[in-house]
């Protein structure tokens, strides 16, 4: 039985019969307010709420009238984050069909598996490249609508623009049918199937209903106030449930969602959009953190010392704010100096209007959260799964604790089982996995508790996630160690892109290291090491010395049984396309361990060098 728990106030936001009614209510409240902003050929454009609604209805009309879509059909979306994604997501719901997002970074084999499993016959994609890659593979897909038309037309694809044009003509004769569909939809109907990216095994389709989506939109609005004056920059993949959570949360809030054209231009878009909030995975914030630190270091010793003083002042101000205390006068004066020297310029680079960042999808290093708060930028970390339709806990602007994922969302019940596993129950929990009754029964017990597979602790209502249950390491000496906190700290160090800590059934811990090639090549140029490619870096004594220094610094803060005794550097990057990373950048532990089994085994000889290059 669960041994501890926290039950917040009940959910009171399920007043809409379905997600379409929630959207229609937003259109009635603020029809002419800006809903979407997007960048097209270098210029920013806007869509009002009524524009979004009308554009999606035209697409829905074409799907129903011309392509025969019926309620309950599945329609896939194989595209990057872009404004068309939002239009199509709503349009699919308007037909009563079920959207099935697929990361555009997956392999053709993975995409074909999801398409086959969900039975989608229609799809939306960025370009005709997807129909070409999927030809000859086992799936039910018969037609794809491509956002970016390129090349000669083929029987299995057509342009999204043509679909829109056809829909505008079909809409007058389809209005009544669409209205009937909207009236028939209930909270128990499927809204989307989100396939878990899966760090192990085949992806599973988490079946999320209109109830799940409506609840999550209401819950996030109830804990993080936002309205039509707020704007978020959409950088997350919308195949990620966190991205959908933010998109539909903005519907209930009335906030603007801005879509960048190129994720590589994040800093330019932050300045152009000037968002008041943004949600992203920790990797984005860690990259900004590393970039700021590197720029300061490159500015010289004086700038580095000056920044260190400012950061110390900022940390003291941060502690006052965390405790709800007023900043003392003398400290406030120093803070003003620090702001003028560095912090104000950094915040301006983030757009100048930022109220907070939101982090989810993976654990955020506490050091990163504390660093940004010292600069005057709050990062609110949350926790959720595909199976919970996004966040089930989140820190609030007025109630946060770094190193935790915050208190539960309203209406969400959370408990810690005897073995430390986090259990969740509430309106956000999925209906189950598509066509997998045994896996569903294993995930959701008879009392409705979702077994998350994560290990966590509750203190004063704040949840801390320590690791995945299946990833815990038990050494041959009987010590139980959570590897992810160690890996996160290593990945913050200069030159380390990914770290995998191993040692299950072994006498000590070791680590597999993937280098940040760009950072280490820059270090090579700086020190005149002569390394010009990754193969040179992984065997260079100075590079191995730098990695050992990072590990020594980590070990200094650990108990002896937690210390990493040896490490090995892989000779090729870990990538999504290579299968070592999930589409959200998480390590596929089993895949990496299997692929580098010999290299890992070499870390446990009776004697030998401390570092091994693969």
C-alpha positions as CSV (number, residue, x, y, z in Angstrom):
1,X,0.0,0.0,0.0
2,X,1.2,3.6,-0.6
3,X,2.8,5.0,2.5
4,X,2.5,8.7,2.0
5,X,0.6,11.1,-0.2
6,X,-0.8,14.5,-0.9
7,X,-4.3,15.3,-2.1
8,X,-5.0,18.9,-3.3
9,X,-8.3,20.5,-3.9
10,X,-10.7,18.6,-6.3
11,X,-10.8,19.4,-10.0
12,X,-13.5,22.0,-10.7
13,X,-12.6,22.8,-14.4
14,X,-14.4,19.9,-16.2
15,X,-17.3,22.2,-17.1
16,X,-16.9,21.7,-20.9
17,X,-18.4,18.7,-22.6
18,X,-15.3,18.3,-24.8
19,X,-12.2,20.2,-26.0
20,X,-14.0,21.7,-28.9
21,X,-16.4,23.5,-26.6
22,X,-13.5,24.8,-24.6
23,X,-12.0,26.3,-27.8
24,X,-15.4,27.7,-28.9
25,X,-15.7,29.4,-25.5
26,X,-12.3,31.1,-26.0
27,X,-13.4,32.3,-29.4
28,X,-16.6,33.8,-27.9
29,X,-14.7,35.5,-25.1
30,X,-11.8,37.1,-27.2
31,X,-12.6,36.6,-30.9
32,X,-10.3,39.4,-32.2
33,X,-7.4,38.8,-29.8
34,X,-4.2,37.4,-31.2
35,X,-4.0,33.6,-30.8
36,X,-1.1,32.6,-32.9
37,X,2.0,34.3,-34.3
38,X,4.3,32.6,-36.8
39,X,7.3,33.5,-38.9
40,X,7.0,33.0,-42.7
41,X,9.8,34.0,-45.1
42,X,11.4,36.3,-42.5
43,X,8.3,38.2,-41.4
44,X,6.0,37.6,-38.5
45,X,2.2,37.2,-39.0
46,X,-0.7,36.8,-36.7
47,X,-4.0,34.8,-36.5
48,X,-6.8,35.9,-34.2
49,X,-8.8,33.3,-32.3
50,X,-11.7,33.4,-34.8
51,X,-9.2,33.1,-37.7
52,X,-7.7,29.9,-36.1
53,X,-11.2,28.5,-35.6
54,X,-12.4,29.3,-39.1
55,X,-9.2,28.0,-40.7
56,X,-9.4,24.7,-38.8
57,X,-13.1,24.3,-39.7
58,X,-12.2,24.6,-43.4
59,X,-9.6,21.9,-43.0
60,X,-12.1,19.7,-41.1
61,X,-14.7,20.2,-43.9
62,X,-12.3,18.9,-46.5
63,X,-11.3,15.9,-44.4
64,X,-15.0,15.0,-43.8
65,X,-16.5,15.9,-47.2
66,X,-13.7,15.0,-49.6
67,X,-11.6,12.4,-47.8
68,X,-14.4,10.6,-45.8
69,X,-13.0,11.0,-42.3
70,X,-15.3,9.6,-39.7
71,X,-15.3,10.1,-35.9
72,X,-12.8,7.7,-34.3
73,X,-10.5,7.6,-37.3
74,X,-6.8,8.2,-36.6
75,X,-4.9,10.8,-38.5
76,X,-1.1,11.2,-38.1
77,X,0.9,14.4,-37.9
78,X,4.6,13.9,-38.9
79,X,5.9,17.5,-38.7
80,X,8.1,19.9,-36.7
81,X,6.6,22.5,-34.5
82,X,4.9,25.1,-36.8
83,X,1.7,27.0,-37.0
84,X,0.1,24.5,-39.4
85,X,0.4,21.9,-36.6
86,X,-2.0,23.9,-34.4
87,X,-4.5,24.4,-37.2
88,X,-4.5,20.7,-38.1
89,X,-4.7,19.6,-34.4
90,X,-7.9,21.5,-33.9
91,X,-9.2,20.4,-37.4
92,X,-8.8,16.7,-36.6
93,X,-10.7,17.2,-33.3
94,X,-13.4,18.9,-35.2
95,X,-13.9,15.8,-37.4
96,X,-14.2,13.6,-34.3
97,X,-11.1,11.8,-35.4
98,X,-8.0,11.1,-33.2
99,X,-4.7,12.8,-33.8
100,X,-1.5,10.7,-33.7
101,X,1.6,12.9,-33.5
102,X,4.9,11.3,-34.6
103,X,8.3,12.9,-34.2
104,X,9.7,13.9,-37.6
105,X,13.1,12.8,-36.3
106,X,12.1,9.1,-36.0
107,X,13.3,6.5,-38.5
108,X,11.0,5.3,-41.3
109,X,10.8,1.9,-39.5
110,X,9.6,3.6,-36.3
111,X,7.1,5.8,-38.2
112,X,5.8,2.8,-40.1
113,X,5.3,0.9,-36.8
114,X,3.3,3.7,-35.2
115,X,1.2,4.1,-38.4
116,X,0.5,0.4,-38.6
117,X,-0.3,0.2,-34.9
118,X,-2.8,3.1,-34.9
119,X,-4.2,2.3,-38.3
120,X,-4.0,5.9,-39.7
121,X,-4.9,6.2,-43.3
122,X,-4.2,9.9,-43.6
123,X,-1.3,12.0,-42.4
124,X,0.1,15.5,-42.4
125,X,3.8,16.0,-42.9
126,X,6.4,18.7,-43.5
127,X,7.3,17.5,-47.0
128,X,6.9,14.7,-49.6
129,X,10.0,13.2,-48.2
130,X,7.9,11.2,-45.7
131,X,5.6,9.5,-48.3
132,X,8.8,8.6,-50.2
133,X,10.5,7.1,-47.2
134,X,7.4,5.1,-46.2
135,X,6.7,3.5,-49.6
136,X,7.0,-0.2,-49.5
137,X,6.7,-0.4,-45.7
138,X,3.9,-2.2,-43.9
139,X,1.3,0.5,-42.9
140,X,-2.3,1.6,-43.7
141,X,-1.4,5.1,-44.8
142,X,-3.0,6.0,-48.2
143,X,-2.5,9.8,-48.4
144,X,-0.3,12.5,-46.9
145,X,-0.9,16.3,-47.0
146,X,2.4,18.1,-47.2
147,X,2.9,21.6,-45.6
148,X,6.0,22.3,-47.8
149,X,5.2,21.4,-51.4
150,X,8.3,20.2,-53.3
151,X,8.8,18.1,-56.4
152,X,6.3,16.5,-58.7
153,X,2.9,15.5,-57.3
154,X,2.3,11.8,-56.6
155,X,-0.8,9.7,-56.0
156,X,0.0,9.3,-52.3
157,X,0.5,13.0,-51.4
158,X,-0.9,16.5,-52.1
159,X,-0.3,19.9,-50.8
160,X,-1.8,21.3,-47.6
161,X,-2.6,24.5,-49.4
162,X,-4.8,22.5,-51.9
163,X,-6.6,20.9,-48.9
164,X,-7.3,24.3,-47.4
165,X,-8.6,25.7,-50.7
166,X,-10.9,22.6,-51.1
167,X,-12.0,23.0,-47.5
168,X,-13.1,26.6,-48.0
169,X,-15.3,25.5,-50.8
170,X,-16.7,22.5,-48.9
171,X,-17.3,24.3,-45.6
172,X,-20.8,25.8,-46.4
173,X,-22.2,22.3,-47.1
174,X,-20.4,20.7,-44.2
175,X,-21.2,23.1,-41.3
176,X,-24.2,21.1,-40.1
177,X,-22.2,17.8,-40.1
178,X,-19.4,19.5,-38.1
179,X,-21.9,20.9,-35.6
180,X,-23.4,17.5,-35.1
181,X,-20.0,15.9,-34.5
182,X,-19.2,18.6,-31.9
183,X,-22.5,18.0,-30.1
184,X,-21.9,14.2,-30.0
185,X,-18.3,14.3,-28.6
186,X,-18.0,13.7,-24.9
187,X,-15.2,13.9,-22.4
188,X,-14.7,10.1,-22.6
189,X,-14.0,10.2,-26.4
190,X,-10.4,9.9,-27.6
191,X,-8.7,13.1,-28.4
192,X,-5.1,11.9,-29.2
193,X,-2.9,8.9,-29.0
194,X,0.6,9.9,-27.9
195,X,3.2,7.2,-28.5
196,X,5.8,7.1,-25.8
197,X,9.2,7.6,-27.2
198,X,10.4,4.8,-24.9
199,X,13.9,4.5,-23.5
200,X,13.4,0.8,-23.9
201,X,11.2,-1.4,-26.1
202,X,8.5,-0.6,-28.7
203,X,6.6,2.7,-28.3
204,X,3.1,2.4,-26.7
205,X,0.1,4.5,-27.7
206,X,-1.2,6.4,-24.6
207,X,-4.9,7.0,-25.3
208,X,-5.7,10.5,-24.1
209,X,-9.3,11.7,-24.0
210,X,-11.1,15.0,-24.2
211,X,-11.4,14.8,-20.4
212,X,-7.6,14.6,-20.1
213,X,-7.1,17.6,-22.4
214,X,-9.8,19.8,-20.8
215,X,-8.6,19.0,-17.3
216,X,-4.9,19.8,-18.0
217,X,-5.8,23.1,-19.7
218,X,-7.9,24.1,-16.7
219,X,-5.3,22.9,-14.1
220,X,-2.4,24.8,-15.6
221,X,-4.5,28.0,-15.8
222,X,-5.5,27.6,-12.1
223,X,-1.8,27.4,-10.9
224,X,0.0,29.7,-13.4
225,X,-2.0,32.8,-14.2
226,X,-1.7,34.0,-17.8
227,X,-4.1,35.8,-20.2
228,X,-4.2,37.5,-23.6
229,X,-1.4,39.8,-22.5
230,X,0.9,36.8,-22.3
231,X,2.8,35.2,-25.1
232,X,4.7,31.9,-25.2
233,X,7.4,30.9,-27.7
234,X,6.7,27.4,-28.9
235,X,10.0,25.5,-29.2
236,X,9.0,22.0,-27.9
237,X,8.1,19.3,-30.4
238,X,4.3,19.1,-30.5
239,X,4.6,15.3,-30.7
240,X,5.8,15.7,-27.1
241,X,2.8,15.8,-24.7
242,X,4.4,18.8,-22.9
243,X,4.2,20.9,-26.1
244,X,0.5,19.9,-26.6
245,X,-0.1,20.8,-22.9
246,X,1.2,24.3,-23.4
247,X,-0.7,24.8,-26.7
248,X,-4.1,23.7,-25.3
249,X,-3.3,25.4,-21.9
250,X,-3.0,28.7,-23.9
251,X,-6.5,28.1,-25.3
252,X,-8.0,28.2,-21.8
253,X,-5.7,31.0,-20.7
254,X,-6.2,33.1,-23.8
255,X,-2.4,33.5,-24.2
256,X,-0.6,33.9,-27.6
257,X,1.4,31.0,-29.0
258,X,4.3,32.1,-31.2
259,X,5.9,29.6,-33.6
260,X,9.5,30.1,-34.7
261,X,10.6,29.0,-38.1
262,X,14.0,27.5,-37.1
263,X,14.8,26.0,-33.7
264,X,18.5,26.9,-34.4
265,X,17.5,30.6,-34.2
266,X,16.2,30.4,-30.6
267,X,18.0,33.5,-29.3
268,X,17.0,35.6,-32.3
269,X,13.4,34.5,-31.8
270,X,13.5,35.2,-28.1
271,X,14.4,38.8,-28.9
272,X,11.8,39.1,-31.8
273,X,8.9,37.6,-29.9
274,X,9.8,38.8,-26.4
275,X,7.7,36.1,-24.7
276,X,6.4,36.4,-21.2
277,X,6.9,32.6,-20.7
278,X,8.3,29.6,-22.5
279,X,8.3,25.9,-21.9
280,X,11.2,23.7,-22.9
281,X,13.2,20.6,-22.0
282,X,16.2,21.1,-19.7
283,X,18.7,20.7,-22.6
284,X,17.6,24.2,-23.8
285,X,18.3,25.9,-20.5
286,X,21.5,23.9,-20.0
287,X,22.7,25.1,-23.4
288,X,21.9,28.7,-22.5
289,X,23.7,28.2,-19.1
290,X,26.8,26.8,-20.8
291,X,26.8,29.6,-23.4
292,X,26.6,32.3,-20.8
293,X,29.4,30.8,-18.8
294,X,31.6,30.3,-21.9
295,X,31.1,33.9,-23.0
296,X,32.1,35.2,-19.6
297,X,35.2,33.0,-19.5
298,X,36.2,34.2,-23.0
299,X,35.9,37.8,-21.9
300,X,38.9,37.5,-19.7
301,X,39.9,37.2,-16.1
302,X,38.6,40.6,-15.0
303,X,35.1,39.9,-16.5
304,X,35.1,36.4,-15.0
305,X,35.9,37.8,-11.6
306,X,33.3,40.5,-11.9
307,X,30.6,38.1,-13.0
308,X,31.5,35.8,-10.1
309,X,30.9,38.7,-7.7
310,X,27.6,39.5,-9.4
311,X,26.5,35.9,-9.3
312,X,27.3,35.7,-5.6
313,X,25.1,38.8,-5.0
314,X,22.3,37.3,-7.2
315,X,22.3,34.1,-5.3
316,X,21.8,36.0,-2.0
317,X,18.9,37.9,-3.5
318,X,17.5,34.6,-4.8
319,X,17.6,33.1,-1.3
320,X,15.7,36.0,0.1
321,X,13.0,35.6,-2.6
322,X,12.8,31.8,-2.0
323,X,12.2,32.5,1.7
324,X,9.7,35.2,1.0
325,X,11.9,37.8,2.7
326,X,12.5,41.4,1.7
327,X,15.9,42.1,0.2
328,X,18.0,44.1,2.7
329,X,19.0,47.6,1.6
330,X,22.7,47.0,1.3
331,X,22.1,43.8,-0.7
332,X,19.6,45.7,-2.9
333,X,22.3,48.2,-3.8
334,X,24.7,45.5,-4.8
335,X,22.0,43.8,-6.8
336,X,21.4,47.0,-8.7
337,X,25.1,47.1,-9.6
338,X,25.0,43.4,-10.7
339,X,22.0,44.1,-12.8
340,X,23.7,47.0,-14.6
341,X,26.9,45.1,-15.1
342,X,25.5,41.8,-16.5
343,X,22.1,40.6,-15.5
344,X,19.9,43.1,-17.3
345,X,21.7,42.5,-20.6
346,X,21.2,38.8,-20.3
347,X,17.5,39.1,-19.6
348,X,17.3,41.4,-22.6
349,X,18.8,38.7,-24.7
350,X,15.9,36.5,-23.5
351,X,13.4,39.1,-24.8
352,X,13.2,41.5,-21.9
353,X,9.6,40.6,-20.9
354,X,10.1,37.1,-19.5
355,X,8.1,36.2,-16.4
356,X,9.3,32.6,-16.1
357,X,10.5,29.6,-18.0
358,X,8.9,26.2,-17.6
359,X,11.0,23.0,-17.6
360,X,9.8,19.5,-18.2
361,X,10.3,16.3,-20.0
362,X,13.5,15.4,-18.1
363,X,15.1,16.4,-14.8
364,X,16.6,19.9,-14.6
365,X,19.9,20.3,-12.9
366,X,19.4,22.3,-9.7
367,X,22.5,24.3,-10.4
368,X,20.9,25.6,-13.7
369,X,17.7,26.7,-11.9
370,X,19.7,28.4,-9.2
371,X,22.0,30.1,-11.7
372,X,19.1,31.6,-13.7
373,X,17.3,32.7,-10.6
374,X,20.4,34.6,-9.5
375,X,20.2,36.4,-12.9
376,X,16.5,37.3,-12.2
377,X,15.0,34.5,-14.4
378,X,12.8,32.0,-12.7
379,X,12.6,28.4,-14.1
380,X,9.5,26.5,-12.9
381,X,10.2,22.8,-13.1
382,X,7.3,20.3,-13.5
383,X,6.8,16.6,-13.8
384,X,4.5,14.5,-16.0
385,X,4.3,11.7,-18.5
386,X,2.6,11.0,-21.7
387,X,0.3,8.9,-19.6
388,X,-0.7,11.9,-17.4
389,X,-1.3,14.2,-20.4
390,X,1.5,16.4,-19.3
391,X,2.1,17.9,-15.9
392,X,0.8,16.3,-12.7
393,X,3.1,18.5,-10.5
394,X,4.6,21.9,-11.2
395,X,6.3,24.7,-9.2
396,X,4.4,28.0,-9.1
397,X,5.7,31.5,-9.5
398,X,4.6,32.2,-5.9
399,X,5.5,28.7,-4.6
400,X,8.6,27.0,-5.8
401,X,11.5,25.0,-4.5
402,X,14.6,24.3,-6.6
403,X,15.6,20.7,-7.0
404,X,11.9,19.6,-6.8
405,X,9.2,19.3,-9.5
406,X,6.7,21.2,-7.3
407,X,3.4,20.4,-5.7
408,X,0.6,18.5,-7.4
409,X,-1.8,20.0,-9.9
410,X,-5.3,20.7,-8.6
411,X,-7.4,17.5,-8.8
412,X,-4.3,15.3,-9.1
413,X,-3.6,12.8,-6.3
414,X,-0.1,11.6,-5.7
415,X,1.4,9.0,-3.4
416,X,4.7,7.3,-2.8
417,X,4.6,3.5,-2.6
418,X,6.5,1.4,-0.2
419,X,9.3,0.8,-2.7
420,X,9.5,4.6,-3.5
421,X,7.6,4.6,-6.8
422,X,5.5,7.6,-7.6
423,X,1.8,6.8,-8.0
424,X,-0.6,9.3,-9.7
425,X,-4.4,9.3,-9.9
426,X,-6.7,11.9,-11.3
427,X,-8.5,13.4,-14.4
428,X,-5.2,13.7,-16.3
429,X,-4.4,10.0,-16.3
430,X,-4.8,8.2,-19.7
431,X,-7.5,5.8,-20.5
432,X,-4.9,3.1,-21.2
433,X,-2.5,1.9,-23.9
434,X,-4.0,1.2,-27.3
435,X,-4.6,-2.5,-27.9
436,X,-2.3,-3.4,-24.9
437,X,-4.6,-4.6,-22.1
438,X,-1.9,-6.4,-20.2
439,X,0.4,-3.3,-20.2
440,X,-2.5,-1.1,-19.3
441,X,-3.4,-3.3,-16.3
442,X,0.3,-3.3,-15.2
443,X,0.4,0.5,-15.4
444,X,-3.0,1.4,-13.9
445,X,-4.1,-0.7,-10.9
446,X,-7.6,-1.6,-9.8
447,X,-7.8,1.6,-7.6
448,X,-6.9,3.8,-10.6
449,X,-3.3,4.5,-9.5
450,X,-0.9,5.0,-12.4
451,X,2.4,3.4,-11.6
452,X,4.9,5.9,-13.1
453,X,8.0,3.9,-12.9
454,X,9.8,6.9,-11.3
455,X,11.3,6.9,-7.8
456,X,10.5,10.0,-5.7
457,X,10.1,11.6,-2.4
458,X,7.5,14.0,-0.9
459,X,8.5,16.8,1.5
460,X,6.0,19.5,2.5
461,X,3.9,18.7,-0.6
462,X,6.8,19.1,-3.0
463,X,7.8,16.1,-5.1
464,X,11.4,15.2,-5.9
465,X,12.2,12.7,-8.6
466,X,15.4,10.7,-7.9
467,X,15.4,8.2,-10.8
468,X,13.6,5.7,-12.9
469,X,12.7,2.6,-10.9
470,X,14.2,0.2,-13.6
471,X,17.4,2.3,-13.8
472,X,18.5,2.0,-10.2
473,X,21.9,0.4,-9.8
474,X,22.5,-2.2,-7.1
475,X,26.2,-2.9,-6.9
476,X,27.7,-6.3,-6.0
477,X,28.3,-4.8,-2.5
478,X,24.6,-4.3,-2.1
479,X,24.5,-0.5,-2.4
480,X,21.6,1.1,-4.3
481,X,22.4,4.1,-6.4
482,X,20.3,6.4,-8.6
483,X,22.5,7.1,-11.7
484,X,20.6,10.0,-13.2
485,X,21.6,12.7,-10.7
486,X,25.2,11.7,-11.3
487,X,24.7,11.8,-15.1
488,X,23.0,15.2,-15.0
489,X,25.9,16.7,-13.1
490,X,28.4,15.3,-15.5
491,X,26.5,16.5,-18.5
492,X,26.7,20.1,-17.1
493,X,30.5,19.9,-17.3
494,X,32.4,21.4,-20.2
495,X,32.8,19.0,-23.1
496,X,30.4,16.3,-22.0
497,X,27.3,15.8,-24.2
498,X,26.0,12.6,-22.6
499,X,27.0,10.4,-19.7
500,X,25.8,6.9,-18.8
501,X,26.6,5.6,-15.3
502,X,26.9,1.8,-15.1
503,X,27.6,-0.7,-12.3
504,X,24.6,-2.9,-11.7
505,X,26.0,-6.1,-10.2
506,X,29.5,-4.7,-10.3
507,X,31.9,-3.7,-7.5
508,X,31.9,0.0,-8.4
509,X,30.4,2.6,-10.7
510,X,31.9,3.5,-14.0
511,X,30.8,5.9,-16.7
512,X,30.4,5.9,-20.5
513,X,31.1,9.4,-21.8
514,X,30.1,11.0,-25.2
515,X,32.0,14.2,-25.9
516,X,30.5,17.5,-26.9
517,X,32.5,17.6,-30.1
518,X,32.1,21.4,-30.7
519,X,33.1,22.4,-27.2
520,X,36.1,20.0,-27.1
521,X,37.3,21.1,-30.5
522,X,37.1,24.7,-29.3
523,X,39.2,23.7,-26.2
524,X,41.7,21.9,-28.5
525,X,42.1,25.1,-30.6
526,X,42.4,27.2,-27.4
527,X,45.2,25.0,-25.9
528,X,46.8,24.1,-29.3
529,X,46.3,20.4,-28.9
530,X,46.1,19.7,-32.6
531,X,42.9,17.6,-32.4
532,X,40.7,18.3,-35.5
533,X,38.0,15.6,-35.2
534,X,36.2,13.5,-32.7
535,X,38.5,10.5,-33.3
536,X,41.5,12.7,-32.2
537,X,39.7,14.0,-29.1
538,X,38.7,10.7,-27.6
539,X,42.3,9.5,-27.3
540,X,44.1,12.8,-26.5
541,X,45.6,12.7,-23.0
542,X,44.7,16.3,-22.3
543,X,41.0,15.7,-23.2
544,X,40.9,12.6,-21.0
545,X,42.5,14.6,-18.2
546,X,39.8,17.2,-18.5
547,X,37.1,14.5,-18.2
548,X,38.9,13.0,-15.3
549,X,38.9,16.4,-13.6
550,X,35.1,16.7,-14.0
551,X,34.7,13.2,-12.5
552,X,37.0,14.0,-9.6
553,X,35.0,17.2,-8.9
554,X,31.8,15.1,-8.8
555,X,33.3,12.4,-6.7
556,X,34.4,14.9,-4.1
557,X,30.7,15.5,-3.2
558,X,29.8,11.8,-3.1
559,X,30.0,8.9,-0.7
560,X,32.7,6.4,-1.5
561,X,30.3,3.8,-2.9
562,X,28.7,6.4,-5.2
563,X,32.1,7.5,-6.7
564,X,32.8,6.8,-10.4
565,X,36.0,4.9,-10.5
566,X,36.6,4.6,-14.2
567,X,35.3,6.0,-17.4
568,X,35.4,5.3,-21.2
569,X,34.9,7.7,-24.1
570,X,32.8,6.6,-27.1
571,X,34.2,7.4,-30.5
572,X,31.0,8.3,-32.2
573,X,28.2,10.8,-31.1
574,X,25.0,9.4,-29.5
575,X,22.2,10.5,-31.7
576,X,18.4,10.1,-32.3
577,X,18.9,8.7,-35.8
578,X,21.4,6.2,-34.4
579,X,18.9,5.0,-32.0
580,X,20.9,5.8,-28.8
581,X,18.6,8.8,-27.9
582,X,14.9,9.2,-27.8
583,X,13.3,12.0,-29.9
584,X,13.5,14.2,-26.8
585,X,17.2,13.6,-26.3
586,X,17.0,11.1,-23.4
587,X,19.4,8.2,-23.4
588,X,18.0,4.8,-24.5
589,X,19.9,3.1,-21.7
590,X,19.4,-0.5,-22.9
591,X,20.3,0.4,-26.5
592,X,23.5,2.2,-25.4
593,X,24.5,-0.6,-22.9
594,X,24.0,-3.3,-25.6
595,X,25.8,-1.3,-28.3
596,X,28.8,-0.6,-26.1
597,X,28.8,-3.8,-24.0
598,X,32.4,-4.6,-24.8
599,X,33.5,-1.1,-23.9
600,X,31.6,-1.2,-20.7
601,X,33.0,-4.7,-19.8
602,X,36.5,-3.3,-20.3
603,X,35.8,-0.9,-17.4
604,X,35.8,-3.8,-15.0
605,X,39.2,-5.6,-15.4
606,X,41.3,-6.7,-12.4
607,X,43.7,-3.9,-13.3
608,X,44.2,-1.3,-16.1
609,X,44.1,2.3,-17.1
610,X,41.4,4.6,-15.6
611,X,40.3,5.9,-19.0
612,X,39.4,3.9,-22.1
613,X,38.7,5.2,-25.6
614,X,36.3,3.0,-27.6
